[in-house]
Amino acid sequence: MFWKVTDIEIKSPLNSPTVFVSTCFLAFSGVTDILSGVVDDVGQAVGRNIDGAQLLYELLSAPWLRSLLKVPIQQSCTHVDSLCSCQALLSTHDSVAQSDYEPVLPPLPDDLPDDEEAMRIVCLVKNNQPLGATIRRNEETGEIYIARVIHGGLADRSGLLHSGDLLVEVNGNPVGGLEPEEVIQILTNSHGTILFKVIPNPGQASSNQNPVYMKAMVDYCPLQDASIPCPDAGMAFSRGDLLEVVDQSDAHWWQARKLPCAASCAGLIPSASMLKSKQKEQWWRQPLQRFAHDLINSISWFLSAGFRRSFRLWRRTSYRKRRQSCTTCSPNSNALNTPYEEVALYQRPPQENHRLIILVGAPGVGVNELRKRLIKLNPSTFQSPVPHTTRPIRPGEQSGTEYHFVTKELFEYMVCNHRFVEYGESKGQLYGTSTDAIDEVLRRGRMCIIDIEPHGIQFLRTKKLKPFVIFVKAPSPERLRQTRRDARIITNFTINRAFTDDFVELEEASQLMEAKYRQFFDSVLVNDDLQDACIQLCSIIQQAQNEPQWIPVSWGRTE
Ligand SMILES: Nc1ncnc2c1ncn2[C@@H]1O[C@H](COP(=O)(O)OP(=O)(O)OP(=O)(O)O)[C@@H](O)[C@H]1O
């Protein structure tokens, strides 16, 4: 159990400087010791040569003690673990003062000056938590300052140390002129109660900023970043992580927590501009490019092995061509420009169109199977957009049912006007999914389910569609072997061949896809047992449509 004694303002008889003895988080058993320490400290401030009883009398009649009673107790205690502990400690102090020493204190003066240069003595009890503050040295003056106070850390919760405070002494050791490492060494060697003497920063910024929520679009590891001021205070994150940014006051280093939040203490992360400048240095870009390269190799392997099949085959044939010609719509380029994406919770109002549901997954993982089963389960709720094709209509087919049958000229006109989410060629005929077809499903009040290549997600990330992206992930090769005994794959070369030893490659491709695109995924579904996966898919979709979800703030703004 810890106690907090609120700020005690001690005004020395010699006018200045004003001394704040601010003790906080005192161990319960050590209250008496600490209070005696405070009195000792004050004794030093007014001179040791005064008779003890006289000194006490003077202390108890002094303005600084009166101002102690002026402290807003409730407010000061809001940071501490126990409110009653704070009041109890003060009343103990009061009863000592009132009962043992006369006279009764006169009423508080209302005109205590508050613009004097002040020194604050902050007493923290060291436990196994870090202090939660970093220091910096002014190279010209050699002065040591509190550089930042980590949100939710011990120093922050004390409410007594702030960024910009000048650190004068640590446990009686003057720190001016020391290197920051030497100060840290003093702190490391100190045990129990640590006494800081600081001159508060008069213009300290309020640390009570409203949190901002960001989705990380890049990976970050503080241990690999030579520029971070304090690697131990850094927080690693991965693409797709949701971050609660609690402090953006520093242009270079923000403070954030990862959600769902386990840690009360924030960590340092580079600001968006800092990450962008790192991008320019190509500091973090290289591993990403390696990833992209690996993925292309992996997908190419599937292509050359003819692993892909069926309806989605036309996408594969165009995939490499599009990658070469259209790099601007690649999610990478966007992620490089926007290391963080600001997000907000959104709940779809019942009168609005349903959110577009996008399924993505490695070839053969079962995206198509899940989509078909979902629609079969409830065709009046779920529907896929009707694709366009240039192939001739067959007997029994109806335009607008299986496909929209269009001429090659019309198809190419639609391509030029960016009307296709994706399109490709198979056996000399063009196939594509248009945005109009998606709109049509949504307009009819249905939930539109599409499965696309992950690099097509970016094109659909619009305020109008507010897509919810579900990544269909491969289970382990062992589970694939067990669950896919009867599964068939259709390739360019072999119709309906059985899965053989493709499972390791399938899992690898799935992992690579997740690593590269996970910043765009709202949910991950492991397609292990088919029936279980279907049930989970239904429940994920219901939540996406009916419960609050994080979306980019730009999708929620009204123009
Ligand atoms: N969970 C599962 N358990 C057993 N078999 C499955 C499961 N999921 C999918 N399958 C089967 O695996 C085969 C491939 O599935 P599907 O065609 O849906 O893959 P896909 O990811 O859509 O790949 P493609 O894009 O190449 O069509 C199909 O025979 C399908 O029935």
The ligand as a Gaussian input file, in Angstrom:
#p B3LYP/6-31G(d) Opt

LIG

0 1
 N      -12.123000     -25.797000     -44.297000
 C      -12.089000     -26.608000     -45.346000
 N      -12.102000     -27.935000     -45.147000
 C      -12.070000     -28.786000     -46.194000
 N      -11.998000     -28.394000     -47.460000
 C      -11.977000     -27.086000     -47.723000
 C      -12.021000     -26.129000     -46.690000
 N      -11.998000     -24.921000     -47.238000
 C      -11.936000     -25.094000     -48.578000
 N      -11.932000     -26.406000     -48.874000
 C      -11.814000     -26.993000     -50.192000
 O      -10.534000     -26.627000     -50.701000
 C      -10.613000     -26.467000     -52.119000
 C      -10.125000     -25.070000     -52.461000
 O      -11.034000     -24.128000     -51.899000
 P      -11.423000     -22.798000     -52.677000
 O      -11.714000     -23.110000     -54.101000
 O      -12.492000     -22.131000     -51.925000
 O      -10.075000     -22.056000     -52.565000
 P       -9.802000     -20.550000     -52.920000
 O       -9.084000     -19.983000     -51.744000
 O      -11.024000     -19.870000     -53.352000
 O       -8.785000     -20.694000     -54.076000
 P       -9.013000     -20.260000     -55.600000
 O       -8.977000     -18.794000     -55.590000
 O       -7.890000     -20.859000     -56.275000
 O      -10.346000     -20.766000     -55.994000
 C      -12.064000     -26.687000     -52.493000
 O      -12.201000     -28.037000     -52.916000
 C      -12.821000     -26.483000     -51.195000
 O      -14.012000     -27.213000     -51.142000

